[in-house]
Amino acid sequence: METLGTHIHERYQQTLESIAAAARASGRDPDSVRLVVVTKAQPIEVVQAAVQAGARTLGENYPEESVSKILAIEPEIGVEWHMIGHVQSRKARLVIEHFDLLQSLDSLKLAERLNRMALEAGRVLPVMLEFNVGEEESKYGWPAAQEKDWPALYPVIEMILGLQNLQLRGLMTMPPLETDPEDARVYFRTLRLLRDHLADRYTQTDWRELSMGTSADYEVAVQEGATLVRIGTAIVGPRPDR
């Protein structure tokens, strides 16, 4: 009978191959796309199996739940931990203490708190700005579905760029869940166009990363320029019932 580790290893390798194929089909270098294995709500044995399969970038959604997993993985293995879920201000310190990158920075208030805590900790925290490109009230992120609204984002972006202990790396989005992956393409394209727009305006900032695409639509996201794809279910299986 196939073990958990074997199953995760096979699906991890299959996903890497699919990402590479999507990149090559779009004229991109497969090495320009990184796989973030999402382990939110998964038990430690699943996380360990993912690491044994080769995963070196793991994504978590809940700061408090993540700490025990992070501490259980030997640091010399070289795992990079990304916070990809909404972070409440009162949990900002956990991000500063345990995560390598925050993909889901979604407010100036949180940015200022993180900056202050990062200064106290003597570190610079890499961050990505989360944008809501699907006009969903249930989603976090600055509204950016309409190009005409982008100039309204400039003041807050400029304030974040002025925070010395945060290092901007790019943009992230979680678009509406669509039955057909092709239906997500317009949202991925919008984020890429917004990234290019901001890169033209703020030329001294590093805008290289685009985090978009999940188990349901990552191949389309790669075709539209994703540099980070966040994949959980397709590799580690569904989240167990709480």
C-alpha positions as CSV (number, residue, x, y, z in Angstrom):
1,M,0.0,0.0,0.0
2,E,1.3,3.4,-0.9
3,T,2.6,5.3,2.1
4,L,1.9,9.0,2.9
5,G,5.4,9.9,2.1
6,T,5.4,8.1,-1.3
7,H,2.1,9.6,-2.2
8,I,3.2,13.2,-1.4
9,H,6.5,12.7,-3.2
10,E,4.8,11.5,-6.4
11,R,2.4,14.4,-6.4
12,Y,5.1,16.9,-5.6
13,Q,7.1,15.7,-8.6
14,Q,4.1,15.7,-10.9
15,T,3.3,19.2,-9.9
16,L,6.8,20.4,-10.6
17,E,6.6,18.8,-14.0
18,S,3.3,20.5,-14.7
19,I,4.7,23.9,-13.6
20,A,7.7,23.4,-15.9
21,A,5.6,22.4,-18.8
22,A,3.3,25.5,-18.4
23,A,6.3,27.7,-18.2
24,R,8.0,26.3,-21.3
25,A,4.7,26.5,-23.2
26,S,4.6,30.2,-22.4
27,G,8.3,30.8,-23.4
28,R,9.4,31.1,-19.8
29,D,12.3,29.5,-17.9
30,P,10.8,26.9,-15.6
31,D,13.3,28.0,-13.0
32,S,11.6,31.4,-12.9
33,V,8.6,29.8,-11.0
34,R,8.8,28.6,-7.4
35,L,6.4,26.1,-5.8
36,V,5.1,27.0,-2.4
37,V,3.7,23.9,-0.8
38,V,0.7,25.0,1.4
39,T,0.6,23.1,4.6
40,K,-2.1,25.1,6.5
41,A,-4.1,23.0,8.9
42,Q,-2.0,19.9,8.1
43,P,-0.5,17.8,10.9
44,I,3.3,17.8,11.4
45,E,3.7,14.3,9.7
46,V,2.3,15.8,6.5
47,V,4.7,18.7,6.7
48,Q,7.6,16.4,7.3
49,A,6.6,14.2,4.4
50,A,6.5,17.3,2.1
51,V,10.0,18.3,3.2
52,Q,11.3,14.8,2.7
53,A,9.7,14.9,-0.8
54,G,11.9,18.0,-1.6
55,A,9.7,20.9,-0.7
56,R,11.8,23.8,0.5
57,T,9.3,26.6,0.5
58,L,6.2,26.1,2.7
59,G,3.2,28.3,3.0
60,E,1.1,28.7,6.2
61,N,-2.1,30.7,6.9
62,Y,-2.3,30.9,10.6
63,P,0.6,32.3,12.6
64,E,-0.1,30.5,15.9
65,E,-0.7,27.1,14.3
66,S,2.5,27.5,12.3
67,V,5.0,27.9,15.1
68,S,5.0,24.3,16.3
69,K,5.6,23.1,12.7
70,I,8.4,25.6,12.1
71,L,10.1,24.6,15.3
72,A,9.8,20.9,14.5
73,I,11.6,21.2,11.2
74,E,15.4,21.2,11.6
75,P,16.7,24.6,10.5
76,E,19.7,23.1,8.7
77,I,17.3,21.6,6.1
78,G,16.9,25.1,4.7
79,V,13.1,25.4,4.6
80,E,11.8,28.9,3.8
81,W,8.5,29.7,5.5
82,H,6.0,32.1,3.9
83,M,2.9,33.5,5.7
84,I,0.2,33.6,3.0
85,G,-2.9,34.2,5.1
86,H,-4.4,37.4,6.6
87,V,-2.4,38.5,9.7
88,Q,-4.1,40.2,12.6
89,S,-2.1,43.1,14.0
90,R,-1.8,41.3,17.4
91,K,-0.1,38.4,15.7
92,A,2.4,40.4,13.8
93,R,5.2,39.5,16.2
94,L,4.9,35.8,15.3
95,V,5.5,36.7,11.7
96,I,8.6,38.7,12.6
97,E,10.0,35.9,14.8
98,H,9.3,32.9,12.6
99,F,8.7,33.7,9.0
100,D,11.0,34.4,6.1
101,L,8.5,36.3,4.0
102,L,5.0,37.7,4.3
103,Q,3.0,37.4,1.1
104,S,-0.2,38.9,2.4
105,L,0.5,42.4,3.6
106,D,-2.9,44.0,3.2
107,S,-3.0,47.2,5.3
108,L,-0.9,50.2,6.3
109,K,-1.7,49.6,9.9
110,L,-0.2,46.1,9.7
111,A,2.8,47.4,7.7
112,E,3.6,50.0,10.4
113,R,3.4,47.5,13.2
114,L,5.6,45.0,11.4
115,N,8.1,47.6,10.6
116,R,8.3,48.7,14.2
117,M,8.7,45.1,15.4
118,A,11.2,44.3,12.8
119,L,13.3,47.3,13.9
120,E,13.2,46.1,17.5
121,A,14.2,42.6,16.3
122,G,17.1,43.9,14.2
123,R,15.8,42.4,11.0
124,V,14.3,43.5,7.6
125,L,11.2,41.5,6.7
126,P,10.5,40.8,3.0
127,V,6.9,41.4,2.2
128,M,4.5,41.3,-0.7
129,L,1.4,43.5,-1.1
130,E,-1.9,41.7,-1.4
131,F,-4.5,43.0,-3.8
132,N,-8.1,42.1,-4.3
133,V,-8.6,41.9,-8.1
134,G,-11.9,40.2,-8.0
135,E,-14.0,42.7,-6.2
136,E,-15.0,40.2,-3.5
137,E,-16.0,41.6,-0.2
138,S,-14.9,38.4,1.5
139,K,-11.3,38.7,0.4
140,Y,-8.5,40.8,1.9
141,G,-6.2,43.1,0.0
142,W,-6.3,46.6,-1.5
143,P,-9.0,46.9,-4.2
144,A,-7.4,46.8,-7.6
145,A,-9.8,45.3,-10.1
146,Q,-10.2,48.5,-12.2
147,E,-7.2,50.2,-13.7
148,K,-8.9,53.6,-13.1
149,D,-8.6,52.9,-9.3
150,W,-4.9,52.2,-9.3
151,P,-3.8,55.9,-8.8
152,A,-5.7,55.8,-5.4
153,L,-3.2,53.2,-4.3
154,Y,-0.1,55.4,-4.7
155,P,-0.2,57.2,-1.3
156,V,-0.4,54.0,0.8
157,I,2.2,52.2,-1.4
158,E,4.6,55.2,-1.0
159,M,4.1,55.1,2.8
160,I,5.0,51.4,2.8
161,L,8.0,52.0,0.6
162,G,9.2,54.5,3.2
163,L,9.3,51.8,6.0
164,Q,12.9,50.9,6.3
165,N,12.5,47.5,8.0
166,L,10.2,46.1,5.3
167,Q,11.6,45.0,1.9
168,L,9.0,44.9,-0.9
169,R,9.3,41.9,-3.2
170,G,6.1,42.0,-5.3
171,L,2.4,41.4,-5.4
172,M,0.0,38.6,-4.4
173,T,-3.7,37.9,-5.0
174,M,-6.3,35.3,-4.2
175,P,-8.9,35.7,-7.0
176,P,-12.5,34.3,-6.9
177,L,-12.7,30.5,-7.0
178,E,-13.7,29.5,-10.5
179,T,-14.9,26.1,-11.8
180,D,-13.0,26.6,-15.0
181,P,-9.3,27.6,-14.5
182,E,-9.5,29.7,-17.6
183,D,-12.0,32.0,-15.9
184,A,-9.2,32.9,-13.4
185,R,-6.9,34.2,-16.2
186,V,-8.4,37.7,-16.2
187,Y,-7.5,38.1,-12.5
188,F,-4.0,36.9,-12.9
189,R,-3.5,39.2,-15.9
190,T,-4.8,42.1,-13.9
191,L,-2.3,41.5,-11.1
192,R,0.6,41.2,-13.6
193,L,-0.5,44.5,-15.3
194,L,-0.7,46.2,-11.9
195,R,2.8,44.9,-11.1
196,D,4.2,46.2,-14.3
197,H,2.4,49.6,-13.8
198,L,4.0,49.9,-10.3
199,A,7.4,48.8,-11.5
200,D,7.3,51.6,-14.1
201,R,6.3,54.2,-11.5
202,Y,8.6,53.1,-8.7
203,T,11.7,52.0,-10.5
204,Q,13.9,51.7,-7.4
205,T,11.7,49.0,-5.9
206,D,12.0,45.2,-6.5
207,W,8.7,44.1,-8.0
208,R,9.9,40.8,-9.3
209,E,7.5,38.4,-7.5
210,L,3.9,37.6,-8.5
211,S,2.2,35.1,-6.1
212,M,-0.9,33.8,-7.8
213,G,-2.4,30.4,-8.6
214,T,-3.5,27.5,-6.5
215,S,-4.2,23.8,-7.0
216,A,-7.2,24.6,-9.1
217,D,-5.5,27.0,-11.6
218,Y,-1.8,27.2,-11.2
219,E,-1.0,26.4,-14.8
220,V,-3.0,29.4,-16.0
221,A,-1.2,31.5,-13.4
222,V,2.2,30.4,-14.7
223,Q,1.1,31.3,-18.2
224,E,0.2,34.8,-17.0
225,G,3.5,35.4,-15.2
226,A,3.4,33.9,-11.7
227,T,6.7,33.5,-10.0
228,L,5.2,31.8,-6.9
229,V,2.4,29.4,-7.0
230,R,0.7,28.3,-3.8
231,I,-0.3,24.6,-4.0
232,G,-1.7,22.5,-1.1
233,T,-4.4,20.0,-1.9
234,A,-2.9,18.8,-5.2
235,I,0.2,17.7,-3.2
236,V,-0.6,17.1,0.4
237,G,-4.3,16.3,0.0
238,P,-7.4,17.9,1.5
239,R,-7.1,19.5,4.9
240,P,-8.3,17.2,7.7
241,D,-11.5,18.1,9.6
242,R,-10.8,20.2,12.6
